[in-house]
């Protein structure tokens, strides 16, 4: 038989063994799946039987009946989940079904109502029958586990035998096809030596014979080295194929992960588009709402002012024309009407100003806070002169915002510092400091101070800490300050001690590309001349 034919036969034999091993692996996998399913089935039946026994032994008669029926039905569902079992567990599950149907009269007891006197809702022995069902199920589970362990041992022995057969085939493949070849080579070498024997005595021919012998020996070594190289190459090929299979599996898993990631990204993209459309719709609704609120605030303030003016005018006319005919109570009533009308007009104006700040948007531009502060002080010049107040401020930064709103912000803070101050010479200090990413402007005064429990309340609209008679006003100034600071991307807070003054802090984002904004290092006192 030729060398190529022998090699093909051995390769076919090895391939047949490998295919048989793969077929056996598939059959073992199915067998293991069946055993695992039967074991899980038995354990589930045991668990439901344990629950049934517990329901039969705990609770009142009314509770027992309901719980027992529910657990009885659950046990029946577990038993009926599998129609066939292995031969080793067939007798056990036949006994389980018999005991289960033996509990049927107990399960048919009514689930509500009190049992008749002298009788029990659940017959005696029910708990023992449930325990027997659980014991049979656990025994079946143990036998199934023994089957699986035995199958594991048999599988290990079978595949060890396949490994030995493949190893033997591998050795025989490299020995038997080459044995006849080397035998024929030795015969050829002997024939060559025998053919050269008559010429061994000739000195001229002896060198050629030695060269011929050396060539035969070299050919023998070359063939042996070639065979060893071929064996080594075959082993390397097997290892490379194994690595390629591993890499192929890794690439397939990676591809599946990438596909799943792409699907997730597509889902997320769709959700983001939906959210974007919803946000756009919400933004349009907010814009319409803001426009409607602004119109409402304007109309409400305009329409409310007219009747208030009428009330105030006619109460004044009533007081002038009929002052001699009215008694003291009537005059007091007219005075209360005039004060109420003035107070209502003040609240309407304050609410209109607050709504303008809240719903009116302007394009922001760089604003010098020092200039805005001077304009606010100019608006309060008369009050500052009357109170003999001293306002000091250092270099203030330039921020991006609405100058009109910033003037309102500074004017309200200065006005509060002057109003809530019993000192004969109020002192107000305005300073600025830069922190990471923002400017902090501080308004400090020597006023009456604010208790700590009211720090949050003072920034709410129409919230007052004092009566109107003592400190007049609409109670909207600090709420307006908070709204303006939030419109400019900042925040406002207060630090104070009663009787020692207050310090209000406002933050503004630093403008991109600005290198600071303070003009001087320390605060500077502003005199009356500088204010004017």
C-alpha positions as CSV (number, residue, x, y, z in Angstrom):
1,X,0.0,0.0,0.0
2,X,1.3,3.5,-0.9
3,X,2.4,6.1,1.6
4,X,-0.4,8.6,0.6
5,X,-3.1,5.9,0.8
6,X,-2.0,4.9,4.3
7,X,-2.0,8.6,5.4
8,X,-5.5,9.2,4.0
9,X,-6.8,6.1,5.8
10,X,-5.4,7.2,9.1
11,X,-6.8,10.7,8.7
12,X,-10.2,9.3,7.8
13,X,-10.1,7.1,10.9
14,X,-9.2,10.1,13.2
15,X,-11.9,12.2,11.6
16,X,-14.5,9.5,12.2
17,X,-13.5,9.2,15.9
18,X,-13.8,13.0,16.3
19,X,-17.2,13.1,14.7
20,X,-18.4,10.2,16.9
21,X,-17.1,12.2,19.9
22,X,-19.0,15.3,18.8
23,X,-22.2,13.2,18.3
24,X,-21.8,11.7,21.7
25,X,-21.3,15.2,23.3
26,X,-24.5,16.3,21.7
27,X,-26.3,13.3,23.1
28,X,-24.8,13.8,26.6
29,X,-25.8,17.4,26.5
30,X,-29.5,16.4,25.9
31,X,-29.3,13.8,28.6
32,X,-27.8,16.3,31.1
33,X,-30.6,18.7,30.2
34,X,-33.3,16.0,30.8
35,X,-31.7,15.0,34.2
36,X,-31.4,18.7,35.3
37,X,-35.1,19.4,34.3
38,X,-36.3,16.3,36.2
39,X,-34.2,17.3,39.3
40,X,-35.6,20.8,39.3
41,X,-39.1,19.3,38.9
42,X,-38.6,17.1,41.9
43,X,-37.3,19.9,44.1
44,X,-40.2,22.2,43.1
45,X,-42.7,19.5,44.1
46,X,-40.8,19.0,47.4
47,X,-40.9,22.8,48.0
48,X,-44.7,23.1,47.3
49,X,-45.3,20.0,49.5
50,X,-43.4,21.7,52.4
51,X,-45.5,24.8,51.9
52,X,-48.7,22.7,51.9
53,X,-47.6,21.1,55.2
54,X,-46.9,24.4,56.8
55,X,-50.3,25.8,55.7
56,X,-52.0,22.7,57.2
57,X,-50.3,23.3,60.6
58,X,-50.4,27.1,61.2
59,X,-53.1,29.8,61.6
60,X,-56.8,29.7,62.5
61,X,-59.3,27.4,61.0
62,X,-60.6,30.1,58.6
63,X,-57.0,31.1,57.6
64,X,-55.9,27.4,57.3
65,X,-58.6,26.6,54.8
66,X,-57.7,29.4,52.5
67,X,-54.0,28.9,52.7
68,X,-54.3,25.1,52.4
69,X,-56.4,25.3,49.3
70,X,-54.0,27.8,47.6
71,X,-51.0,25.6,48.5
72,X,-52.8,22.5,47.4
73,X,-53.5,23.9,44.0
74,X,-49.9,25.2,43.8
75,X,-48.7,21.6,44.5
76,X,-51.0,20.2,41.9
77,X,-49.6,22.7,39.3
78,X,-46.1,21.7,40.2
79,X,-46.9,18.0,39.9
80,X,-48.6,18.4,36.6
81,X,-45.8,20.5,35.1
82,X,-44.1,17.4,33.8
83,X,-45.9,14.5,32.2
84,X,-43.1,11.9,32.1
85,X,-40.1,11.0,34.3
86,X,-37.3,8.6,34.2
87,X,-37.7,4.9,35.1
88,X,-35.9,5.2,38.5
89,X,-38.4,7.9,39.6
90,X,-41.6,6.6,38.0
91,X,-42.7,4.7,41.1
92,X,-42.0,7.6,43.4
93,X,-44.1,10.0,41.3
94,X,-46.9,7.5,41.0
95,X,-47.0,7.4,44.8
96,X,-46.8,11.2,45.0
97,X,-49.9,11.5,42.7
98,X,-51.8,8.9,44.8
99,X,-51.1,10.8,48.0
100,X,-51.9,14.1,46.3
101,X,-55.3,12.9,45.2
102,X,-55.8,11.5,48.7
103,X,-55.7,15.1,50.0
104,X,-58.5,16.2,47.6
105,X,-61.4,16.0,50.2
106,X,-59.5,18.3,52.5
107,X,-58.9,20.8,49.7
108,X,-62.6,20.8,48.8
109,X,-63.6,22.2,52.2
110,X,-65.1,25.7,52.0
111,X,-62.5,28.5,52.0
112,X,-64.7,30.8,54.1
113,X,-67.0,30.5,57.1
114,X,-66.4,28.9,60.5
115,X,-66.2,25.1,60.8
116,X,-68.9,23.2,62.5
117,X,-68.4,22.6,66.2
118,X,-66.4,19.5,66.9
119,X,-64.9,19.4,63.4
120,X,-61.6,20.8,62.0
121,X,-61.3,22.8,58.7
122,X,-58.5,20.4,57.6
123,X,-58.7,16.7,58.5
124,X,-56.1,15.1,60.7
125,X,-53.1,13.5,59.0
126,X,-53.0,16.1,56.2
127,X,-49.7,17.5,57.3
128,X,-48.2,13.9,57.4
129,X,-49.4,13.2,53.9
130,X,-47.8,16.5,52.7
131,X,-44.6,15.5,54.4
132,X,-44.7,12.1,52.7
133,X,-45.1,13.8,49.3
134,X,-42.1,16.0,50.1
135,X,-40.0,13.0,51.2
136,X,-40.9,11.1,48.0
137,X,-40.0,14.2,45.9
138,X,-36.6,14.6,47.7
139,X,-35.8,11.0,47.2
140,X,-36.5,11.4,43.5
141,X,-34.2,14.4,43.5
142,X,-31.5,12.4,45.1
143,X,-31.8,9.6,42.7
144,X,-31.7,12.1,39.8
145,X,-28.5,13.5,41.3
146,X,-27.0,10.1,41.5
147,X,-27.9,9.5,37.8
148,X,-26.2,12.7,36.9
149,X,-23.0,11.9,38.9
150,X,-22.9,8.4,37.3
151,X,-23.4,10.0,33.8
152,X,-20.5,12.4,34.6
153,X,-18.2,9.4,35.5
154,X,-19.2,7.5,32.4
155,X,-18.7,10.6,30.2
156,X,-15.2,11.1,31.7
157,X,-14.2,7.5,31.0
158,X,-15.6,7.5,27.5
159,X,-13.8,10.7,26.5
160,X,-10.6,9.5,28.1
161,X,-10.9,6.4,26.0
162,X,-11.5,8.5,22.9
163,X,-8.4,10.5,23.8
164,X,-6.3,7.3,24.1
165,X,-7.6,6.1,20.7
166,X,-6.7,9.4,19.0
167,X,-3.3,9.4,20.7
168,X,-2.6,5.8,19.4
169,X,-3.9,6.7,15.9
170,X,-1.6,9.7,15.9
171,X,1.5,7.5,16.8
172,X,0.5,4.8,14.3
173,X,0.0,7.4,11.6
174,X,3.6,8.5,11.9
175,X,5.1,5.0,12.3
176,X,3.3,2.6,10.0
177,X,3.3,4.6,6.7
178,X,7.1,5.3,7.1
179,X,8.2,1.9,8.4
180,X,8.1,0.2,4.9
181,X,9.8,3.2,3.4
182,X,12.8,3.0,5.7
183,X,12.9,-0.8,5.3
184,X,13.1,-0.3,1.5
185,X,15.8,2.4,2.0
186,X,17.9,0.0,4.1
187,X,17.6,-2.7,1.3
188,X,18.6,-0.2,-1.3
189,X,21.6,0.8,0.8
190,X,22.7,-2.9,1.2
191,X,22.3,-3.4,-2.5
192,X,24.5,-0.4,-3.2
193,X,27.2,-1.7,-0.8
194,X,27.0,-5.2,-2.3
195,X,27.2,-3.8,-5.8
196,X,30.3,-1.7,-4.8
197,X,32.1,-4.6,-3.0
198,X,34.0,-5.9,-6.1
199,X,35.5,-2.5,-6.5
200,X,36.6,-2.0,-2.9
201,X,40.2,-3.0,-3.6
202,X,40.7,-0.5,-6.3
203,X,42.2,2.7,-4.9
204,X,40.7,5.0,-7.6
205,X,37.2,3.6,-7.1
206,X,37.3,3.4,-3.3
207,X,36.7,7.2,-2.9
208,X,33.6,7.1,-5.1
209,X,32.2,4.2,-2.9
210,X,32.8,6.1,0.2
211,X,31.1,9.1,-1.2
212,X,28.1,6.9,-2.3
213,X,27.9,5.5,1.2
214,X,28.1,9.0,2.8
215,X,25.3,10.2,0.4
216,X,23.1,7.3,1.4
217,X,23.7,8.0,5.1
218,X,23.0,11.8,4.5
219,X,19.8,10.9,2.7
220,X,18.8,8.7,5.7
221,X,19.4,11.6,8.1
222,X,17.6,14.1,5.9
223,X,14.5,11.9,5.7
224,X,14.5,11.4,9.4
225,X,14.8,15.1,10.0
226,X,12.0,15.7,7.5
227,X,9.7,13.3,9.3
228,X,10.4,15.0,12.6
229,X,9.8,18.5,11.1
230,X,6.5,17.2,9.6
231,X,5.4,15.9,13.1
232,X,6.3,19.3,14.6
233,X,4.5,21.1,11.9
234,X,1.4,19.0,12.4
235,X,1.4,19.8,16.1
236,X,1.8,23.5,15.4
237,X,-1.0,23.3,12.9
238,X,-3.3,21.8,15.6
239,X,-2.4,24.5,18.1
240,X,-2.9,27.3,15.5
241,X,-6.3,25.9,14.6
242,X,-7.3,25.8,18.2
243,X,-6.2,29.5,18.6
244,X,-8.1,30.4,15.5
245,X,-11.2,28.8,16.8
246,X,-10.8,30.7,20.1
247,X,-10.3,33.9,18.2
248,X,-13.3,33.2,16.0
249,X,-15.5,32.7,19.1
250,X,-14.1,35.9,20.6
251,X,-14.8,37.8,17.4
252,X,-18.3,36.4,17.2
253,X,-19.0,37.5,20.8
254,X,-17.6,40.9,20.1
255,X,-19.7,41.2,17.0
256,X,-22.8,40.3,19.0
257,X,-21.9,42.9,21.7
258,X,-21.3,45.5,19.1
259,X,-24.7,44.7,17.4
260,X,-26.4,44.9,20.8
261,X,-24.7,48.2,21.5
262,X,-25.7,49.6,18.1
263,X,-29.3,48.6,18.8
264,X,-29.2,50.2,22.2
265,X,-27.8,53.4,20.7
266,X,-30.5,53.4,18.1
267,X,-33.1,53.0,20.9
268,X,-31.5,55.8,22.9
269,X,-31.3,58.0,19.8
270,X,-35.0,57.5,19.2
271,X,-35.8,58.3,22.8
272,X,-33.6,61.4,22.7
273,X,-35.4,62.6,19.5
274,X,-38.8,62.0,21.3
275,X,-37.5,64.0,24.3
276,X,-36.2,66.7,22.0
277,X,-39.6,67.0,20.3
278,X,-41.3,67.0,23.7
279,X,-38.9,69.7,25.0
280,X,-39.5,71.8,21.9
281,X,-43.2,71.5,22.4
282,X,-42.9,72.4,26.1
283,X,-40.7,75.4,25.2
284,X,-43.3,76.7,22.8
285,X,-46.0,76.3,25.5
286,X,-43.8,78.1,28.0
287,X,-43.2,81.0,25.5
288,X,-46.9,81.3,25.0
289,X,-47.6,81.1,28.7
290,X,-45.0,83.8,29.4
291,X,-46.5,86.1,26.8
292,X,-50.0,85.5,28.3
293,X,-48.7,86.1,31.8
294,X,-47.0,89.3,30.8
295,X,-50.2,90.5,29.1
296,X,-52.2,89.5,32.1
297,X,-49.9,91.4,34.5
298,X,-50.1,94.5,32.3
299,X,-53.9,94.3,31.9
300,X,-54.4,93.5,35.5
301,X,-52.3,96.4,36.7
302,X,-53.8,98.8,34.2
303,X,-57.4,97.7,34.9
304,X,-56.9,97.6,38.7
305,X,-55.3,101.1,38.9
306,X,-58.4,102.8,37.4
307,X,-61.0,101.6,40.0
308,X,-58.4,102.3,42.8
309,X,-58.0,105.9,41.5
310,X,-61.8,106.3,41.4
311,X,-62.1,105.0,45.0
312,X,-59.3,107.3,46.1
313,X,-60.7,110.4,44.2
314,X,-64.3,109.9,45.4
315,X,-63.2,109.3,49.0
316,X,-61.2,112.6,48.8
317,X,-64.3,114.4,47.4
318,X,-66.5,112.9,50.1
319,X,-64.1,114.1,52.8
320,X,-63.9,117.6,51.4
321,X,-67.6,118.2,50.6
322,X,-69.1,116.6,53.6
323,X,-66.4,117.0,56.2
324,X,-68.7,119.2,58.4
325,X,-71.6,116.7,58.2
326,X,-69.6,113.6,59.1
327,X,-68.8,112.4,62.5
328,X,-65.4,111.2,63.7
329,X,-66.1,107.5,62.9
330,X,-67.1,108.4,59.3
331,X,-63.9,110.5,58.8
332,X,-61.9,107.5,60.1
333,X,-63.6,105.2,57.7
334,X,-62.9,107.5,54.8
335,X,-59.2,107.7,55.9
336,X,-59.1,103.9,56.0
337,X,-60.5,103.8,52.5
338,X,-57.9,106.2,51.2
339,X,-55.1,104.2,52.9
340,X,-56.4,100.9,51.5
341,X,-56.6,102.3,48.0
342,X,-53.0,103.7,48.2
343,X,-51.8,100.4,49.6
344,X,-53.6,98.4,46.8
345,X,-52.1,100.7,44.2
346,X,-48.7,100.2,45.6
347,X,-49.1,96.4,45.6
348,X,-50.4,96.5,42.0
349,X,-47.3,98.6,40.9
350,X,-45.0,96.2,42.8
351,X,-46.6,93.1,41.2
352,X,-46.3,94.7,37.7
353,X,-42.6,95.4,38.3
354,X,-42.1,91.8,39.4
355,X,-43.9,90.4,36.4
356,X,-41.8,92.6,34.0
357,X,-38.6,91.2,35.5
358,X,-39.9,87.7,35.5
359,X,-41.4,87.5,32.0
360,X,-39.6,90.2,30.0
361,X,-36.4,89.0,28.3
362,X,-33.8,91.4,26.9
363,X,-30.6,90.8,25.1
364,X,-27.7,90.8,27.7
365,X,-24.7,93.0,27.1
366,X,-21.6,93.9,29.1
367,X,-22.6,96.2,32.0
368,X,-20.2,98.0,34.4
369,X,-21.6,97.3,37.9
370,X,-19.9,100.5,39.2
371,X,-21.9,102.6,36.7
372,X,-25.1,100.8,37.5
373,X,-24.5,101.3,41.3
374,X,-24.0,105.1,40.8
375,X,-27.3,105.3,38.8
376,X,-29.1,103.5,41.6
377,X,-27.6,105.9,44.1
378,X,-28.6,108.9,42.0
379,X,-32.2,107.6,42.1
380,X,-32.0,107.4,45.9
381,X,-30.1,110.7,46.3
382,X,-32.9,112.5,48.3
383,X,-33.2,109.5,50.8
384,X,-29.4,109.3,51.1
385,X,-29.2,113.1,51.9
386,X,-32.0,113.0,54.3
387,X,-30.6,110.0,56.2
388,X,-27.0,111.5,56.1
389,X,-25.9,108.1,54.9
390,X,-22.3,107.2,53.8
391,X,-22.0,104.7,50.9
392,X,-18.6,103.2,50.2
393,X,-17.7,101.0,47.3
394,X,-14.5,99.7,45.7
395,X,-13.9,98.7,42.1
396,X,-16.8,96.7,40.8
397,X,-16.6,94.2,37.9
398,X,-18.2,94.3,34.5
399,X,-20.8,91.5,34.0
400,X,-23.0,90.4,31.2
401,X,-26.6,91.4,31.9
402,X,-29.5,93.9,31.6
403,X,-28.4,97.3,33.0
404,X,-32.0,98.3,33.9
405,X,-32.5,95.2,36.0
406,X,-29.1,95.6,37.7
407,X,-30.0,99.2,38.6
408,X,-33.2,97.8,40.1
409,X,-31.3,95.2,42.0
410,X,-28.8,97.6,43.5
411,X,-31.4,100.2,44.2
412,X,-33.6,97.8,46.2
413,X,-30.6,96.6,48.3
414,X,-29.6,100.2,49.0
415,X,-33.2,101.2,49.8
416,X,-33.6,98.3,52.3
417,X,-30.2,99.2,53.9
418,X,-31.5,102.7,54.5
419,X,-35.0,101.8,55.5
420,X,-34.2,99.1,58.1
421,X,-31.6,101.2,59.8
422,X,-32.1,103.2,63.1
423,X,-28.6,104.6,63.2
424,X,-28.4,108.4,62.8
425,X,-25.7,108.0,60.1
426,X,-26.2,104.8,58.1
427,X,-23.2,103.2,56.6
428,X,-23.3,101.0,53.5
429,X,-20.2,99.2,52.0
430,X,-20.2,97.6,48.6
431,X,-17.3,95.2,47.8
432,X,-16.5,92.7,45.0
433,X,-14.3,89.6,45.1
434,X,-13.6,87.0,42.4
435,X,-14.1,83.3,43.1
436,X,-13.6,80.5,40.6
437,X,-16.0,81.2,37.7
438,X,-18.0,84.0,39.3
439,X,-18.0,87.4,40.9
440,X,-19.4,87.9,44.4
441,X,-20.7,91.4,45.3
442,X,-21.3,92.2,48.9
443,X,-23.7,94.9,50.3
444,X,-23.0,95.4,54.0
445,X,-24.9,97.8,56.4
446,X,-25.1,98.7,60.0
447,X,-28.9,98.2,60.2
448,X,-31.2,96.4,62.5
449,X,-30.2,92.9,61.2
450,X,-32.3,89.8,60.4
451,X,-32.9,86.7,62.6
452,X,-31.4,83.5,61.2
453,X,-34.8,81.8,61.0
454,X,-36.0,84.4,58.5
455,X,-33.1,84.1,56.0
456,X,-35.3,82.2,53.4
457,X,-38.6,83.9,54.1
458,X,-37.4,87.5,53.3
459,X,-36.9,86.5,49.6
460,X,-40.5,85.3,49.1
461,X,-43.0,87.7,47.5
462,X,-45.3,89.7,49.8
463,X,-43.5,88.3,52.9
464,X,-42.9,90.9,55.5
465,X,-41.2,90.8,58.9
466,X,-42.6,94.1,60.2
467,X,-45.9,95.9,59.9
468,X,-46.6,98.5,57.3
469,X,-47.0,101.3,59.9
470,X,-43.4,100.7,61.2
471,X,-41.7,100.0,57.8
472,X,-43.7,100.9,54.8
473,X,-43.4,99.0,51.5
474,X,-45.0,96.3,49.3
475,X,-42.9,93.4,50.6
476,X,-41.6,92.6,47.1
477,X,-38.1,94.2,47.0
478,X,-36.0,91.2,48.0
479,X,-38.1,88.8,45.9
480,X,-37.4,91.1,43.0
481,X,-33.7,91.0,43.8
482,X,-33.7,87.2,43.9
483,X,-35.5,87.0,40.5
484,X,-33.0,89.4,38.9
485,X,-30.0,87.5,40.2
486,X,-31.4,84.2,39.0
487,X,-32.1,85.8,35.5
488,X,-28.4,86.7,35.4
489,X,-27.3,83.1,36.2
490,X,-26.4,83.9,39.8
491,X,-27.8,83.6,43.3
492,X,-28.4,85.8,46.4
493,X,-28.2,85.1,50.1
494,X,-27.9,87.0,53.4
495,X,-25.7,86.8,56.5
496,X,-26.8,88.8,59.5
497,X,-27.0,89.2,63.3
498,X,-29.9,91.1,64.9
499,X,-28.6,94.6,66.0
500,X,-25.3,94.2,64.2
501,X,-26.3,94.8,60.5
502,X,-26.7,92.6,57.5
503,X,-24.6,91.5,54.5
504,X,-26.3,90.6,51.2
505,X,-24.2,88.6,48.7
506,X,-24.9,88.4,45.0
507,X,-23.0,86.3,42.4
508,X,-22.6,86.9,38.7
509,X,-20.8,84.6,36.2
510,X,-17.4,85.8,35.0
511,X,-17.6,87.0,31.3
512,X,-15.6,84.9,28.9
513,X,-12.2,86.5,28.2
514,X,-12.5,89.1,31.0
515,X,-9.3,89.5,33.1
516,X,-11.0,91.0,36.2
517,X,-13.1,94.0,36.7
518,X,-12.1,95.8,39.9
519,X,-10.9,99.4,39.4
520,X,-9.4,99.8,42.9
521,X,-8.2,97.6,45.7
522,X,-10.4,98.9,48.6
523,X,-13.8,100.6,49.2
524,X,-14.1,104.3,48.5
525,X,-16.6,106.6,50.2
526,X,-19.0,108.3,47.9
527,X,-19.9,111.8,49.1
528,X,-23.1,113.7,48.3
529,X,-21.3,115.6,45.6
530,X,-20.1,112.4,43.9
531,X,-23.6,111.0,44.0
532,X,-25.2,114.0,42.3
